[in-house]
Amino acid sequence: MKRYLIMALLVLSGLLWIQTVRLQGERAERSGVPADSRITATNRDVMVPVVAAMSFVENGVEAKMSDVQAGWELFIKG
């Protein structure tokens, strides 16, 4: 449960970060989302790769996609 809460917080912090800074450089390259694209917080196909890329850039290790997806589910359920 603690892991899911951490992932939910990571998703939420990612959403706040995206509002203030556009994806650039490695984040855009890793996520596959162009830096100048419009990002919708409720689009799973965009947000999950973006959060995984942010996690790698900030922590230096690949995120476990199952954890990112579980965090996404918690975020959507509110």
C-alpha positions in Angstrom: 0.0 0.0 0.0 2.8 2.4 0.9 4.4 1.9 -2.6 1.1 2.8 -4.3 0.8 5.9 -2.2 4.3 6.9 -3.2 3.5 6.3 -6.9 0.3 8.4 -6.5 2.3 11.2 -5.1 4.8 10.8 -7.9 2.1 11.1 -10.5 0.6 14.2 -8.7 4.0 15.9 -8.4 4.6 15.1 -12.1 1.4 16.8 -13.0 2.4 19.9 -11.1 5.9 19.9 -12.6 4.4 19.6 -16.1 2.2 22.7 -15.6 5.3 24.8 -15.0 8.0 23.3 -17.1 7.7 21.9 -20.7 9.3 18.6 -21.4 12.7 19.1 -22.8 15.8 17.1 -23.8 16.0 13.7 -22.2 12.5 13.7 -20.7 10.9 14.2 -24.1 13.2 11.7 -25.7 12.6 9.0 -23.0 8.9 9.5 -22.8 8.3 9.6 -26.6 6.1 12.7 -26.0 7.3 15.7 -28.1 8.3 18.7 -25.9 5.9 21.0 -27.7 2.8 18.7 -27.5 -0.2 19.5 -25.5 -0.4 17.3 -22.3 -3.7 16.3 -20.8 -3.5 15.0 -17.2 -6.2 12.5 -17.8 -4.5 10.8 -20.9 -3.0 7.6 -19.6 -1.1 7.0 -22.8 0.8 10.3 -22.3 1.1 10.6 -18.6 2.4 7.1 -17.7 5.5 7.4 -20.0 6.0 11.0 -18.9 6.0 10.1 -15.2 8.3 7.1 -15.9 10.7 9.4 -17.8 10.7 11.9 -15.0 11.4 9.2 -12.5 14.5 8.1 -14.5 15.8 11.6 -15.0 15.3 12.6 -11.3 16.5 9.3 -9.8 18.8 7.7 -12.3 17.0 4.4 -12.4 14.2 3.0 -14.6 10.8 3.1 -12.9 8.9 -0.1 -12.6 6.1 0.3 -15.0 3.8 -1.8 -12.9 4.2 0.7 -10.1 3.7 3.7 -12.4 0.5 2.2 -13.8 -0.7 1.4 -10.2 -0.1 5.0 -9.3 -2.0 6.1 -12.3 -5.0 4.0 -11.3 -4.9 5.5 -7.8 -4.7 9.0 -9.3 -7.7 8.4 -11.6 -9.8 6.9 -8.9 -9.1 10.1 -6.8 
